[in-house]
Amino acid sequence: MHTILCAMDDNQYKLIQTTRIAKEVWDILETAHEGTDVVKDSKLQVLQTQFETIRMEDDECFNDFQVKLIDIVNQSH
């Protein structure tokens, strides 16, 4: 738990300052940074829609299109 505490800033510490169990600290921080399961599912649905509707423009080079694809993929992690 000491490692987790050393890695956070003051705002993060305020979220967990009364918690003494490492698993609870981890869960609180995970929710604060990634959101709840509902939020995660919603974000993935948006990304899926973006992926399904992405099209390469006529005047767009392949590298620019690839960057757009990679951006969508990276947001899903």
Contacts in CASP RR format, 6 or more apart in sequence:
PFRMAT RR
TARGET T0000
AUTHOR 0000-0000-0000
METHOD contacts of the structure
MODEL  1
MHTILCAMDDNQYKLIQTTRIAKEVWDILETAHEGTDVVKDSKLQVLQTQ
FETIRMEDDECFNDFQVKLIDIVNQSH
1 20 0 8 1.000
1 22 0 8 1.000
1 25 0 8 1.000
4 22 0 8 1.000
4 25 0 8 1.000
4 26 0 8 1.000
4 29 0 8 1.000
5 13 0 8 1.000
5 25 0 8 1.000
8 16 0 8 1.000
8 29 0 8 1.000
12 29 0 8 1.000
12 32 0 8 1.000
15 28 0 8 1.000
15 29 0 8 1.000
15 32 0 8 1.000
16 24 0 8 1.000
16 25 0 8 1.000
16 28 0 8 1.000
16 29 0 8 1.000
19 25 0 8 1.000
19 28 0 8 1.000
34 40 0 8 1.000
43 75 0 8 1.000
44 76 0 8 1.000
47 72 0 8 1.000
47 75 0 8 1.000
47 76 0 8 1.000
50 72 0 8 1.000
51 69 0 8 1.000
51 72 0 8 1.000
54 68 0 8 1.000
54 69 0 8 1.000
54 72 0 8 1.000
56 62 0 8 1.000
56 65 0 8 1.000
57 65 0 8 1.000
END
